[in-house]
Amino acid sequence: IRSRQGDLLDAISKTLPMSLMEQGYIGENRMNVYDTPLLVINTADDPIVPTAESILLSQASSQGKLMLFDDHKGHCISRSTGNPPTIKWLSYHMRLENN
């Protein structure tokens, strides 16, 4: 494999078959097939999960929500950024909050 030296995420993204699309779990013909609340959090520059797949994943459920963070690089966002909206979403879907 050709990956950037010392960049583990780059190497992983080029070796593992991680695509939910290739595995048949998501895709154009798999929209709203689930009714389970689904929160998809991603960065706009994720080297492992392409933005297009995050969009399709959120569309797989009638209750899907996508949070896409443009101001973060890499695979993960910081906890300080991601935790507040995640907790709010979980609270709503666990009926702890009335919004």
Chimera marker file (.cmm) of the C-alpha trace (Angstrom):
<marker_set name="trace">
<marker id="1" x="0.000" y="0.000" z="0.000" r="1" g="1" b="0" radius="0.5"/>
<marker id="2" x="1.000" y="3.567" z="-0.573" r="1" g="1" b="0" radius="0.5"/>
<marker id="3" x="0.204" y="5.730" z="2.387" r="1" g="1" b="0" radius="0.5"/>
<marker id="4" x="1.774" y="8.745" z="3.975" r="1" g="1" b="0" radius="0.5"/>
<marker id="5" x="4.654" y="7.648" z="6.164" r="1" g="1" b="0" radius="0.5"/>
<marker id="6" x="3.675" y="7.561" z="9.827" r="1" g="1" b="0" radius="0.5"/>
<marker id="7" x="-0.023" y="8.163" z="9.076" r="1" g="1" b="0" radius="0.5"/>
<marker id="8" x="-1.911" y="5.165" z="10.465" r="1" g="1" b="0" radius="0.5"/>
<marker id="9" x="-5.375" y="6.449" z="9.459" r="1" g="1" b="0" radius="0.5"/>
<marker id="10" x="-4.205" y="6.894" z="5.880" r="1" g="1" b="0" radius="0.5"/>
<marker id="11" x="-2.874" y="3.324" z="5.812" r="1" g="1" b="0" radius="0.5"/>
<marker id="12" x="-6.066" y="1.889" z="7.336" r="1" g="1" b="0" radius="0.5"/>
<marker id="13" x="-8.284" y="3.813" z="4.933" r="1" g="1" b="0" radius="0.5"/>
<marker id="14" x="-6.469" y="2.209" z="2.016" r="1" g="1" b="0" radius="0.5"/>
<marker id="15" x="-6.421" y="-1.375" z="3.272" r="1" g="1" b="0" radius="0.5"/>
<marker id="16" x="-9.632" y="-2.298" z="5.083" r="1" g="1" b="0" radius="0.5"/>
<marker id="17" x="-12.933" y="-2.839" z="3.230" r="1" g="1" b="0" radius="0.5"/>
<marker id="18" x="-14.899" y="-0.545" z="5.531" r="1" g="1" b="0" radius="0.5"/>
<marker id="19" x="-17.399" y="0.866" z="3.056" r="1" g="1" b="0" radius="0.5"/>
<marker id="20" x="-20.988" y="0.328" z="4.185" r="1" g="1" b="0" radius="0.5"/>
<marker id="21" x="-21.970" y="0.988" z="0.589" r="1" g="1" b="0" radius="0.5"/>
<marker id="22" x="-19.789" y="-1.848" z="-0.724" r="1" g="1" b="0" radius="0.5"/>
<marker id="23" x="-21.205" y="-4.116" z="1.988" r="1" g="1" b="0" radius="0.5"/>
<marker id="24" x="-24.770" y="-3.295" z="0.839" r="1" g="1" b="0" radius="0.5"/>
<marker id="25" x="-25.966" y="-1.622" z="4.039" r="1" g="1" b="0" radius="0.5"/>
<marker id="26" x="-26.491" y="1.815" z="2.475" r="1" g="1" b="0" radius="0.5"/>
<marker id="27" x="-27.028" y="3.210" z="-0.998" r="1" g="1" b="0" radius="0.5"/>
<marker id="28" x="-29.441" y="4.975" z="-3.307" r="1" g="1" b="0" radius="0.5"/>
<marker id="29" x="-31.874" y="2.029" z="-3.091" r="1" g="1" b="0" radius="0.5"/>
<marker id="30" x="-31.607" y="1.783" z="0.719" r="1" g="1" b="0" radius="0.5"/>
<marker id="31" x="-33.211" y="5.081" z="1.815" r="1" g="1" b="0" radius="0.5"/>
<marker id="32" x="-35.666" y="5.113" z="4.733" r="1" g="1" b="0" radius="0.5"/>
<marker id="33" x="-35.497" y="1.339" z="5.154" r="1" g="1" b="0" radius="0.5"/>
<marker id="34" x="-35.089" y="1.732" z="8.907" r="1" g="1" b="0" radius="0.5"/>
<marker id="35" x="-37.152" y="3.682" z="11.430" r="1" g="1" b="0" radius="0.5"/>
<marker id="36" x="-34.511" y="3.652" z="14.154" r="1" g="1" b="0" radius="0.5"/>
<marker id="37" x="-33.114" y="7.010" z="15.294" r="1" g="1" b="0" radius="0.5"/>
<marker id="38" x="-29.673" y="7.263" z="13.724" r="1" g="1" b="0" radius="0.5"/>
<marker id="39" x="-27.093" y="9.972" z="14.381" r="1" g="1" b="0" radius="0.5"/>
<marker id="40" x="-24.193" y="10.202" z="11.946" r="1" g="1" b="0" radius="0.5"/>
<marker id="41" x="-21.283" y="12.434" z="12.956" r="1" g="1" b="0" radius="0.5"/>
<marker id="42" x="-18.448" y="13.069" z="10.544" r="1" g="1" b="0" radius="0.5"/>
<marker id="43" x="-15.874" y="15.602" z="9.453" r="1" g="1" b="0" radius="0.5"/>
<marker id="44" x="-15.890" y="17.031" z="5.954" r="1" g="1" b="0" radius="0.5"/>
<marker id="45" x="-12.338" y="15.762" z="5.401" r="1" g="1" b="0" radius="0.5"/>
<marker id="46" x="-12.602" y="12.229" z="6.825" r="1" g="1" b="0" radius="0.5"/>
<marker id="47" x="-9.943" y="9.954" z="5.268" r="1" g="1" b="0" radius="0.5"/>
<marker id="48" x="-11.867" y="6.786" z="6.176" r="1" g="1" b="0" radius="0.5"/>
<marker id="49" x="-15.582" y="7.570" z="5.718" r="1" g="1" b="0" radius="0.5"/>
<marker id="50" x="-16.375" y="9.698" z="2.655" r="1" g="1" b="0" radius="0.5"/>
<marker id="51" x="-18.965" y="12.443" z="3.164" r="1" g="1" b="0" radius="0.5"/>
<marker id="52" x="-21.182" y="10.871" z="0.496" r="1" g="1" b="0" radius="0.5"/>
<marker id="53" x="-21.398" y="7.669" z="2.559" r="1" g="1" b="0" radius="0.5"/>
<marker id="54" x="-22.231" y="9.627" z="5.710" r="1" g="1" b="0" radius="0.5"/>
<marker id="55" x="-25.095" y="11.278" z="3.841" r="1" g="1" b="0" radius="0.5"/>
<marker id="56" x="-26.393" y="7.933" z="2.557" r="1" g="1" b="0" radius="0.5"/>
<marker id="57" x="-26.064" y="6.411" z="6.026" r="1" g="1" b="0" radius="0.5"/>
<marker id="58" x="-28.169" y="9.176" z="7.570" r="1" g="1" b="0" radius="0.5"/>
<marker id="59" x="-30.753" y="8.699" z="4.807" r="1" g="1" b="0" radius="0.5"/>
<marker id="60" x="-31.025" y="4.963" z="5.532" r="1" g="1" b="0" radius="0.5"/>
<marker id="61" x="-33.349" y="5.774" z="8.452" r="1" g="1" b="0" radius="0.5"/>
<marker id="62" x="-36.482" y="7.888" z="8.388" r="1" g="1" b="0" radius="0.5"/>
<marker id="63" x="-35.152" y="9.321" z="11.664" r="1" g="1" b="0" radius="0.5"/>
<marker id="64" x="-31.570" y="9.797" z="10.462" r="1" g="1" b="0" radius="0.5"/>
<marker id="65" x="-29.642" y="12.973" z="11.266" r="1" g="1" b="0" radius="0.5"/>
<marker id="66" x="-26.265" y="14.015" z="9.884" r="1" g="1" b="0" radius="0.5"/>
<marker id="67" x="-23.898" y="16.316" z="11.767" r="1" g="1" b="0" radius="0.5"/>
<marker id="68" x="-21.086" y="17.265" z="9.428" r="1" g="1" b="0" radius="0.5"/>
<marker id="69" x="-18.265" y="19.354" z="10.861" r="1" g="1" b="0" radius="0.5"/>
<marker id="70" x="-16.391" y="21.384" z="8.248" r="1" g="1" b="0" radius="0.5"/>
<marker id="71" x="-13.889" y="22.888" z="10.661" r="1" g="1" b="0" radius="0.5"/>
<marker id="72" x="-12.240" y="19.619" z="11.720" r="1" g="1" b="0" radius="0.5"/>
<marker id="73" x="-9.663" y="17.558" z="9.842" r="1" g="1" b="0" radius="0.5"/>
<marker id="74" x="-9.283" y="13.823" z="10.029" r="1" g="1" b="0" radius="0.5"/>
<marker id="75" x="-11.566" y="11.054" z="11.219" r="1" g="1" b="0" radius="0.5"/>
<marker id="76" x="-12.792" y="12.390" z="14.568" r="1" g="1" b="0" radius="0.5"/>
<marker id="77" x="-14.069" y="15.630" z="15.985" r="1" g="1" b="0" radius="0.5"/>
<marker id="78" x="-13.128" y="16.827" z="19.449" r="1" g="1" b="0" radius="0.5"/>
<marker id="79" x="-15.277" y="15.843" z="22.407" r="1" g="1" b="0" radius="0.5"/>
<marker id="80" x="-15.842" y="19.470" z="23.291" r="1" g="1" b="0" radius="0.5"/>
<marker id="81" x="-17.383" y="19.997" z="19.854" r="1" g="1" b="0" radius="0.5"/>
<marker id="82" x="-19.236" y="16.712" z="19.469" r="1" g="1" b="0" radius="0.5"/>
<marker id="83" x="-20.525" y="15.986" z="22.945" r="1" g="1" b="0" radius="0.5"/>
<marker id="84" x="-23.058" y="18.838" z="23.371" r="1" g="1" b="0" radius="0.5"/>
<marker id="85" x="-25.067" y="18.134" z="20.188" r="1" g="1" b="0" radius="0.5"/>
<marker id="86" x="-24.764" y="14.378" z="20.729" r="1" g="1" b="0" radius="0.5"/>
<marker id="87" x="-26.090" y="14.621" z="24.282" r="1" g="1" b="0" radius="0.5"/>
<marker id="88" x="-28.958" y="16.826" z="23.102" r="1" g="1" b="0" radius="0.5"/>
<marker id="89" x="-29.835" y="14.323" z="20.357" r="1" g="1" b="0" radius="0.5"/>
<marker id="90" x="-29.644" y="11.357" z="22.756" r="1" g="1" b="0" radius="0.5"/>
<marker id="91" x="-31.725" y="13.173" z="25.379" r="1" g="1" b="0" radius="0.5"/>
<marker id="92" x="-34.443" y="13.866" z="22.825" r="1" g="1" b="0" radius="0.5"/>
<marker id="93" x="-34.549" y="10.288" z="21.527" r="1" g="1" b="0" radius="0.5"/>
<marker id="94" x="-34.435" y="8.814" z="25.026" r="1" g="1" b="0" radius="0.5"/>
<marker id="95" x="-37.373" y="11.100" z="25.881" r="1" g="1" b="0" radius="0.5"/>
<marker id="96" x="-35.366" y="12.995" z="28.477" r="1" g="1" b="0" radius="0.5"/>
<marker id="97" x="-36.003" y="16.296" z="26.677" r="1" g="1" b="0" radius="0.5"/>
<marker id="98" x="-39.123" y="17.654" z="24.987" r="1" g="1" b="0" radius="0.5"/>
<marker id="99" x="-37.934" y="19.282" z="21.749" r="1" g="1" b="0" radius="0.5"/>
<link id1="1" id2="2" r="1" g="1" b="0" radius="0.2"/>
<link id1="2" id2="3" r="1" g="1" b="0" radius="0.2"/>
<link id1="3" id2="4" r="1" g="1" b="0" radius="0.2"/>
<link id1="4" id2="5" r="1" g="1" b="0" radius="0.2"/>
<link id1="5" id2="6" r="1" g="1" b="0" radius="0.2"/>
<link id1="6" id2="7" r="1" g="1" b="0" radius="0.2"/>
<link id1="7" id2="8" r="1" g="1" b="0" radius="0.2"/>
<link id1="8" id2="9" r="1" g="1" b="0" radius="0.2"/>
<link id1="9" id2="10" r="1" g="1" b="0" radius="0.2"/>
<link id1="10" id2="11" r="1" g="1" b="0" radius="0.2"/>
<link id1="11" id2="12" r="1" g="1" b="0" radius="0.2"/>
<link id1="12" id2="13" r="1" g="1" b="0" radius="0.2"/>
<link id1="13" id2="14" r="1" g="1" b="0" radius="0.2"/>
<link id1="14" id2="15" r="1" g="1" b="0" radius="0.2"/>
<link id1="15" id2="16" r="1" g="1" b="0" radius="0.2"/>
<link id1="16" id2="17" r="1" g="1" b="0" radius="0.2"/>
<link id1="17" id2="18" r="1" g="1" b="0" radius="0.2"/>
<link id1="18" id2="19" r="1" g="1" b="0" radius="0.2"/>
<link id1="19" id2="20" r="1" g="1" b="0" radius="0.2"/>
<link id1="20" id2="21" r="1" g="1" b="0" radius="0.2"/>
<link id1="21" id2="22" r="1" g="1" b="0" radius="0.2"/>
<link id1="22" id2="23" r="1" g="1" b="0" radius="0.2"/>
<link id1="23" id2="24" r="1" g="1" b="0" radius="0.2"/>
<link id1="24" id2="25" r="1" g="1" b="0" radius="0.2"/>
<link id1="25" id2="26" r="1" g="1" b="0" radius="0.2"/>
<link id1="26" id2="27" r="1" g="1" b="0" radius="0.2"/>
<link id1="27" id2="28" r="1" g="1" b="0" radius="0.2"/>
<link id1="28" id2="29" r="1" g="1" b="0" radius="0.2"/>
<link id1="29" id2="30" r="1" g="1" b="0" radius="0.2"/>
<link id1="30" id2="31" r="1" g="1" b="0" radius="0.2"/>
<link id1="31" id2="32" r="1" g="1" b="0" radius="0.2"/>
<link id1="32" id2="33" r="1" g="1" b="0" radius="0.2"/>
<link id1="33" id2="34" r="1" g="1" b="0" radius="0.2"/>
<link id1="34" id2="35" r="1" g="1" b="0" radius="0.2"/>
<link id1="35" id2="36" r="1" g="1" b="0" radius="0.2"/>
<link id1="36" id2="37" r="1" g="1" b="0" radius="0.2"/>
<link id1="37" id2="38" r="1" g="1" b="0" radius="0.2"/>
<link id1="38" id2="39" r="1" g="1" b="0" radius="0.2"/>
<link id1="39" id2="40" r="1" g="1" b="0" radius="0.2"/>
<link id1="40" id2="41" r="1" g="1" b="0" radius="0.2"/>
<link id1="41" id2="42" r="1" g="1" b="0" radius="0.2"/>
<link id1="42" id2="43" r="1" g="1" b="0" radius="0.2"/>
<link id1="43" id2="44" r="1" g="1" b="0" radius="0.2"/>
<link id1="44" id2="45" r="1" g="1" b="0" radius="0.2"/>
<link id1="45" id2="46" r="1" g="1" b="0" radius="0.2"/>
<link id1="46" id2="47" r="1" g="1" b="0" radius="0.2"/>
<link id1="47" id2="48" r="1" g="1" b="0" radius="0.2"/>
<link id1="48" id2="49" r="1" g="1" b="0" radius="0.2"/>
<link id1="49" id2="50" r="1" g="1" b="0" radius="0.2"/>
<link id1="50" id2="51" r="1" g="1" b="0" radius="0.2"/>
<link id1="51" id2="52" r="1" g="1" b="0" radius="0.2"/>
<link id1="52" id2="53" r="1" g="1" b="0" radius="0.2"/>
<link id1="53" id2="54" r="1" g="1" b="0" radius="0.2"/>
<link id1="54" id2="55" r="1" g="1" b="0" radius="0.2"/>
<link id1="55" id2="56" r="1" g="1" b="0" radius="0.2"/>
<link id1="56" id2="57" r="1" g="1" b="0" radius="0.2"/>
<link id1="57" id2="58" r="1" g="1" b="0" radius="0.2"/>
<link id1="58" id2="59" r="1" g="1" b="0" radius="0.2"/>
<link id1="59" id2="60" r="1" g="1" b="0" radius="0.2"/>
<link id1="60" id2="61" r="1" g="1" b="0" radius="0.2"/>
<link id1="61" id2="62" r="1" g="1" b="0" radius="0.2"/>
<link id1="62" id2="63" r="1" g="1" b="0" radius="0.2"/>
<link id1="63" id2="64" r="1" g="1" b="0" radius="0.2"/>
<link id1="64" id2="65" r="1" g="1" b="0" radius="0.2"/>
<link id1="65" id2="66" r="1" g="1" b="0" radius="0.2"/>
<link id1="66" id2="67" r="1" g="1" b="0" radius="0.2"/>
<link id1="67" id2="68" r="1" g="1" b="0" radius="0.2"/>
<link id1="68" id2="69" r="1" g="1" b="0" radius="0.2"/>
<link id1="69" id2="70" r="1" g="1" b="0" radius="0.2"/>
<link id1="70" id2="71" r="1" g="1" b="0" radius="0.2"/>
<link id1="71" id2="72" r="1" g="1" b="0" radius="0.2"/>
<link id1="72" id2="73" r="1" g="1" b="0" radius="0.2"/>
<link id1="73" id2="74" r="1" g="1" b="0" radius="0.2"/>
<link id1="74" id2="75" r="1" g="1" b="0" radius="0.2"/>
<link id1="75" id2="76" r="1" g="1" b="0" radius="0.2"/>
<link id1="76" id2="77" r="1" g="1" b="0" radius="0.2"/>
<link id1="77" id2="78" r="1" g="1" b="0" radius="0.2"/>
<link id1="78" id2="79" r="1" g="1" b="0" radius="0.2"/>
<link id1="79" id2="80" r="1" g="1" b="0" radius="0.2"/>
<link id1="80" id2="81" r="1" g="1" b="0" radius="0.2"/>
<link id1="81" id2="82" r="1" g="1" b="0" radius="0.2"/>
<link id1="82" id2="83" r="1" g="1" b="0" radius="0.2"/>
<link id1="83" id2="84" r="1" g="1" b="0" radius="0.2"/>
<link id1="84" id2="85" r="1" g="1" b="0" radius="0.2"/>
<link id1="85" id2="86" r="1" g="1" b="0" radius="0.2"/>
<link id1="86" id2="87" r="1" g="1" b="0" radius="0.2"/>
<link id1="87" id2="88" r="1" g="1" b="0" radius="0.2"/>
<link id1="88" id2="89" r="1" g="1" b="0" radius="0.2"/>
<link id1="89" id2="90" r="1" g="1" b="0" radius="0.2"/>
<link id1="90" id2="91" r="1" g="1" b="0" radius="0.2"/>
<link id1="91" id2="92" r="1" g="1" b="0" radius="0.2"/>
<link id1="92" id2="93" r="1" g="1" b="0" radius="0.2"/>
<link id1="93" id2="94" r="1" g="1" b="0" radius="0.2"/>
<link id1="94" id2="95" r="1" g="1" b="0" radius="0.2"/>
<link id1="95" id2="96" r="1" g="1" b="0" radius="0.2"/>
<link id1="96" id2="97" r="1" g="1" b="0" radius="0.2"/>
<link id1="97" id2="98" r="1" g="1" b="0" radius="0.2"/>
<link id1="98" id2="99" r="1" g="1" b="0" radius="0.2"/>
</marker_set>
